[in-house]
Amino acid sequence: MESVIKPVSERWSPYSFSPLPVSESVLESLFEAARCAPSSMNEQPWIFIYTTKEDHEYFNIFLGFLFESNSIWARNAFALAIILARTRFSRNNEINRHAFYDTGMAVGNLLAQATSVGLFVHQMGGFSVEAVRKYFETGDSLEPLAMMAIGYLGDGSELNDNLKLRDKEQRPRKPVSDFVFKNHLDKKIFLK
Ligand SMILES: Cc1cc2nc3c(=O)[nH]c(=O)nc-3n(C[C@H](O)[C@H](O)[C@H](O)COP(=O)(O)O)c2cc1C
């Protein structure tokens, strides 16, 4: 088997982030990578709202959207972002059932770019969707999907023992044979 490219194989989601700032041009390169993603009807339904530690007031508002189990470590990251998807096509207002799929691909590009430039990203589903909806007055055609902490890797010194341990834990993956099938779908996927 050919080896997996490094921007994919070397990505992981840390709990420890360095206080080092990330330049705006490096951050912009992440969103530029997201911009390159393919999408159904070229709709590009992804939306990213980000802030950095340099904008204390906004950074604290973003931190407040997170569940405490996440804000406790995410506060150390240099940047926080919210990922949303526009769920209707702009040309006819019909439901775009590929909006989440496309947004995930944009995030995949962003992650690969982040890894390539030495940055780390930890995504979080643990945040208040309602608080984000209310604060940004999203209406119902924008769906807040996840948040992410972005920064350089820390040395763990800012973490409590529990989080230090979680940073060392393995995140095992299923074998490829569990989710890739040639010519047929193995019925074992329906067994628990
Ligand atoms: C949509 C999504 C939501 C996640 N939510 C959280 C979260 O709320 N808190 C957390 O600590 N990690 C969260 N994670 C990180 C995953 O736990 C992590 O990606 C997974 O365990 C694989 O580990 P790795 O990213 O280090 O390879 C989330 C990841 C994704 C993609």
The ligand as an SDF file (V2000), in Angstrom:
LIG
                    3D

 31 33  0  0  0  0  0  0  0  0999 V2000
  -17.7690   17.0310   14.5370 C   0  0  0  0  0  0  0  0  0  0  0  0
  -16.7750   16.7520   15.6400 C   0  0  0  0  0  0  0  0  0  0  0  0
  -17.1190   17.0470   16.9470 C   0  0  0  0  0  0  0  0  0  0  0  0
  -16.1860   16.8460   17.9840 C   0  0  0  0  0  0  0  0  0  0  0  0
  -16.5200   17.2440   19.2520 N   0  0  0  0  0  0  0  0  0  0  0  0
  -15.5730   17.2130   20.2100 C   0  0  0  0  0  0  0  0  0  0  0  0
  -15.8330   17.8160   21.4810 C   0  0  0  0  0  0  0  0  0  0  0  0
  -16.8990   18.3940   21.7340 O   0  0  0  0  0  0  0  0  0  0  0  0
  -14.8570   17.7400   22.4240 N   0  0  0  0  0  0  0  0  0  0  0  0
  -13.6450   17.1390   22.1770 C   0  0  0  0  0  0  0  0  0  0  0  0
  -12.7930   17.1360   23.0720 O   0  0  0  0  0  0  0  0  0  0  0  0
  -13.3650   16.5980   20.9710 N   0  0  0  0  0  0  0  0  0  0  0  0
  -14.2900   16.6170   19.9820 C   0  0  0  0  0  0  0  0  0  0  0  0
  -14.0060   16.1140   18.7320 N   0  0  0  0  0  0  0  0  0  0  0  0
  -12.6900   15.5100   18.4630 C   0  0  0  0  0  0  0  0  0  0  0  0
  -12.8030   13.9970   18.2930 C   0  0  0  0  0  0  0  0  0  0  0  0
  -13.0130   13.3800   19.5320 O   0  0  0  0  0  0  0  0  0  0  0  0
  -11.5140   13.4840   17.6110 C   0  0  0  0  0  0  0  0  0  0  0  0
  -11.4220   14.0480   16.3320 O   0  0  0  0  0  0  0  0  0  0  0  0
  -11.5140   11.9520   17.4940 C   0  0  0  0  0  0  0  0  0  0  0  0
  -11.4620   11.3620   18.7650 O   0  0  0  0  0  0  0  0  0  0  0  0
  -10.3040   11.4780   16.6950 C   0  0  0  0  0  0  0  0  0  0  0  0
   -9.1170   11.9470   17.2600 O   0  0  0  0  0  0  0  0  0  0  0  0
   -8.0640   12.7950   16.4170 P   0  0  0  0  0  0  0  0  0  0  0  0
   -8.7950   13.9870   15.8550 O   0  0  0  0  0  0  0  0  0  0  0  0
   -6.9930   13.1950   17.4170 O   0  0  0  0  0  0  0  0  0  0  0  0
   -7.5240   11.9130   15.3480 O   0  0  0  0  0  0  0  0  0  0  0  0
  -14.9200   16.2750   17.6990 C   0  0  0  0  0  0  0  0  0  0  0  0
  -14.5860   15.9760   16.3660 C   0  0  0  0  0  0  0  0  0  0  0  0
  -15.4850   16.2150   15.3450 C   0  0  0  0  0  0  0  0  0  0  0  0
  -15.0910   15.9140   13.9230 C   0  0  0  0  0  0  0  0  0  0  0  0
  1  2  1  0
  2  3  1  0
  2 30  2  0
  3  4  2  0
  4  5  1  0
  4 28  1  0
  5  6  2  0
  6  7  1  0
  6 13  1  0
  7  8  2  0
  7  9  1  0
  9 10  1  0
 10 11  2  0
 10 12  1  0
 12 13  2  0
 13 14  1  0
 14 15  1  0
 14 28  1  0
 15 16  1  0
 16 17  1  0
 16 18  1  0
 18 19  1  0
 18 20  1  0
 20 21  1  0
 20 22  1  0
 22 23  1  0
 23 24  1  0
 24 25  2  0
 24 26  1  0
 24 27  1  0
 28 29  2  0
 29 30  1  0
 30 31  1  0
M  END
$$$$
